[in-house]
């Protein structure tokens, strides 16, 4: 499904560009309110939703993805193009910017698995990482020469940084394409794409490295979800091939498979880093190793604190950490669900339990010992009492996932009221709940329930399947249902909108309802419907969507107000929430023949119109210097053409990276904006 951008695919050109007329009302402004601060957590969260609202959404609505062409703007329709090209490729480009190009974090050279491999082989860490990457290339039928030069793969990512490039981007010609287009050097050599390390917030925040892991896990699951032939580079059904056939290689293609390997290595090292020392022991007040599957919070809390400052080792090329210092010991629900969700997504890739009849055979081939180690038999047999310590991807992910889940139960769940609390200070729980975070925590719990019960996750997270009926799965399902019932009974207002949150008595607050709260309520109620198949949750989500459209859509803006008082301030979390809301409306909430009430706002074409308007107005913006999406490159049609110095060859409202502002350009990321007229 996905289109990889390894060196092979980068050499292919395409037909000429079509000019795009941006359909925004005269006088509309979508001004960038902060050009210099990249919020890792918000961006990676939003781009995860953009990914799911991209090719998977378009394909689910009947589009043949083969007809999409980045250079054929708005073909076969504006919706198809925005979903299948822009939303999807913006998502992919931004992930690589963070985990392989910018340097926004600690280098993978210092990752626990890479260091252990170096020690085992008796080589330097640099040699070990090079050997691992060569092994990955061989496993997917690629040559080591296909690996991009001067990558900066990350073990774990920082909270924020300045997205401006710190030097001139190398747009010189690497190779010819077609029709006058060429492949720029920066596509194959990432040396000129670094950010300024002095402007990075060198802190580890679970929502930041967790949201990044969510992006990595979704793409890795897609890239490694099948096998391909080496000779023709054609995708094959892993269940129907002989895994010993020398012509069969891992990954859906050689280029995508290689990226899937890199992402999986990064996730594995991140999980090990978290498990080895980023939990906070509430009793001792010190950072500690995770307790794993045996963790019992009643014996003492050990959780992921909100903020840990990093002291680097001074190595500018391969920075590692010499010291970690807790800056904020509180447990934030947003941090916890943005760790649980990606851990559950990755669990669907690494799960090796024999009892799981739904396991993808392509994943089994990747984690059978080479290129990634298999889990000990004792750790996958269903009996936790005989587990053994292990650093394999399955065990590392399971340990972090279960400890995070149990901390959500122990620290953020009000069992008496049946609702999720936003904060815990390490000693006692807070008193307030937040609709956005509770709704998304419900979705994280839904994916966790599917993963722990052995049901498909990733792009297939809505598919029916027989599960393992685990105790943890039952507990997660109970929390989802009770939180959904609480939202319906206590948080939904008479006008149909959801309140922004509630107090310690379960009473809704009376502040102006935000767009973000509505997206959270819709996400959570739809999660409850998908998890239980109880239509009362779907009906409730439909009513919130209808109220959102009626009360918050501003016709002359061609987008939503961000609160009922008329604000137009969008950040990445709001943008990601809107993308998800529109996707869920199209896939799960739109009018169906059996609906007792047919709502005009939930007609399929009406939702598509909202989708197109939102992306064109808020994400792309009306002019080159407006809109949330700072820049783009060839994946979304802005190819490089000899003699063209415009910095915008596809003539849309999003510039090429080197022409996006500042002395050297801006990465293809999201910036906050304010809509006004």
Secondary structure by P-SEA (a helix, b strand, c coil): cccccccccccccccbbbbbcccccccccccccccccccaaaaaaaaaaaaaacaaaaaaaccccccccccccccccaaaaaaacaaaaaaaaaaaaccccccccccccccaaaaaaaaaacccaaaaaaaaaaaaaaaacccccccccccccccccccccccccccccccccccccccccccccccccccccccccccccccccaaaaaaaaaaaaaaaaaaacbbbbccccccccccccccccccccccccaaaaaaaaaaaaaaaaaaaaaaacccccccccccccccccccccccbbbbbccbbbbbcccccccccccccccccccccaaaaaaaaaaaaaaaaaaccccccccccaaaaaaccccccccccccccccccccccccccaaaaaaaaaaaaaaaaacccccccccccccccccccccccccaaaaaaaaaaaaaaaaaaacccccccccbbbbccccaaaaaaaaaaaaaaaaaaccccccccccccccccccccccccccaaaaaaaaaaaaaaaaacccaaaaaaaaaaaaaaaacccccccccccccccccccccaaaaaaaaaaaaaaacccccccccccccccccaaaaaaaaaaaaacccccccccccccccccccccccccccccccccccccccccccccccccccbbbbbbbbcc
